Structures are given as C-alpha cells and as structure tokens.
Amino acid sequence: MGKGLCDFMKNTLLVLFCLFLLSFGFKNLKRSSIPSAIKKEIKKFAKNSSCADAHVDEMKFNKNTVYVFNNGTCGNDMTTEVRDAKGKSKGSVGGFTGNTKIDGEDFSKAVFVKTVWKKNS
C-alpha cells in the first residue's frame, strides 16, 4: 500500500472513532437517569433563566432525590426552587425572606449528588 492510502485509512478510522464517541455520548444523555418530568422542567427553566450561571443539581434530602433549580448569581434575592423526582415543587429556599426549610426541615442537610444541567452547556 502506498503512503497516501495508509494516511487516508488512518484519517478515516480516526473520524469514525470520533463519530462513535460522539454518538455514544448523546445516547447516554437520552438514557440518563433524570426523570422525564424533571427534563420537562429543565427545558422550561432553560428558556426562562436569565443568569449565565443558572444550573440544576440533583441532591438527596430526607432520603429522597430532589432537584434544585438554581437561578444563578446575576440577580438579588432570587429563590432556588426544589422539586421532587415527579417534578412537583417542594418549595423554594433563599430569596428576600431567606427561607431555609423544605417540608419543615432545614435544607442545609441536603447532600449534593451531581449537576444535571448548566446553562450554555
């Protein structure tokens, strides 16, 4: 085989490998463990959030998985909404009143699991 053909085959394999990795990553996003109700809420939140650092975190609170919709830091006194895995609002923390309780429990006891969405990512 000529050098040109070998280079062509190497480049072709490299491109195919990159496409495989990209498709694998997108499939994992679709199969993620994020409940469909939360995915819908994230889509709404993404459209309405104005801060560049808005994000949604998965947390454990009172032995349950909750999702924290953090508006970011571009505004004063914005609240952070907490939703259960079915998308139902459990309440909000922070804001002008400085609320710290969800279901009568101090939300500072919540344990961070992972960030499931970031604006512009």
Summary of the structure (lengths in Angstrom):
residues: 121
radius of gyration: 20.7
end to end distance: 43.7
largest distance: 74.1
contacts: 299
relative contact order: 0.16
helix: 36%
strand: 32%
